[in-house]
Amino acid sequence: MSTAKESGKFRALMLRSAQIRAARALLGWRQEDLSKASGVGTATIYRIEKSDEAITGYASTLIRIQAAFEQAGIAFIENDDIGGYGLRFSKRKKR
């Protein structure tokens, strides 16, 4: 499970381990960096990332991971009719 920000609230999405690995790669983060940003233990991140199956564990853990990525500028993309799940850099607001 993951979240996407929608008008100040979070809505649930499915988060995949491949998305977590890809988001870290885009940001140049190590697992330790994600751990610090999310407050999730490094061992938990390792366990989540090594799985190619559905992610198991607490939803709150995945929400914290995705929130850390979103704060860093990553936008997660849902599986839809156009294409599969993925991620990209979010647009930065002009000041």
Helices and strands as residue ranges (DSSP letters): E 2-6, E 9-13, H 17-27, H 31-38, H 42-50, H 59-71, E 74-77, E 86-89
